Amino acid sequence: MTTPLHCPGFEKFRDLESFTCNCPNCSEKIEIFSDEFDKARYCPKCKKQIDFTQCSLEGSGKASSPR
């Protein structure tokens, strides 16, 4: 028996990207993943719903493939 290289379900999240933006209401830095843009999200600091179309993008990242 061989050990799998990835955990079960890895393929589903293979192309997932993360973004960091500032809350348009209070400027709190928030991380969001590319599969969450269509879901309602609330700022942990000011508790207001975040409209990510109004969010200023600070940076993005994509997980690299394991070696």
TORKOLLO-352055 format. One record per residue (C-alpha): residue in three letters; x, y, z. Coordinates in steps of 0.05 Angstrom, whole numbers, padded with zeros to 5 digits, always signed. Example, Ala and Ser with C-alpha at 12.3 -4.5 7.8 and 13.67 -1.06 7.14 Angstrom:
BEGIN
ALA+00246-00090+00156 SER+00273-00021+00143 
***
This chain:
BEGIN
MET+00000+00000+00000 THR+00026+00069-00016 THR+00014+00134+00020 PRO-00025+00186-00021 LEU+00012+00251-00037 HIS-00049+00294-00020 CYS-00106+00292+00028 PRO-00175+00269+00002 GLY-00211+00326-00032 PHE-00146+00361-00054 GLU-00167+00365-00127 LYS-00229+00405-00109 PHE-00186+00461-00079 ARG-00125+00456-00125 ASP-00137+00522-00161 LEU-00162+00560-00100 GLU-00132+00629-00091 SER-00131+00674-00030 PHE-00138+00749-00029 THR-00126+00800+00025 CYS-00168+00863+00024 ASN-00188+00919+00070 CYS-00259+00925+00095 PRO-00291+00984+00060 ASN-00323+01005+00126 CYS-00267+01001+00178 SER-00204+00981+00139 GLU-00195+00915+00175 LYS-00152+00867+00135 ILE-00193+00807+00113 GLU-00173+00744+00077 ILE-00221+00714+00027 PHE-00214+00654-00018 SER-00234+00653-00091 ASP-00292+00605-00078 GLU-00323+00653-00027 PHE-00338+00714-00071 ASP-00411+00695-00080 LYS-00423+00682-00005 ALA-00444+00734+00047 ARG-00384+00753+00091 TYR-00382+00798+00151 CYS-00323+00837+00178 PRO-00298+00808+00244 LYS-00284+00878+00270 CYS-00344+00922+00251 LYS-00393+00864+00238 LYS-00419+00897+00174 GLN-00431+00856+00111 ILE-00374+00863+00062 ASP-00387+00880-00011 PHE-00323+00853-00042 THR-00335+00894-00105 GLN-00320+00955-00061 CYS-00260+00923-00028 SER-00190+00947-00045 LEU-00146+00888-00062 GLU-00081+00886-00022 GLY-00050+00822-00049 SER-00064+00753-00074 GLY-00032+00686-00070 LYS-00038+00616-00097 ALA-00012+00554-00063 SER+00045+00523-00100 SER+00047+00449-00117 PRO+00083+00405-00067 ARG+00150+00380-00088 
***
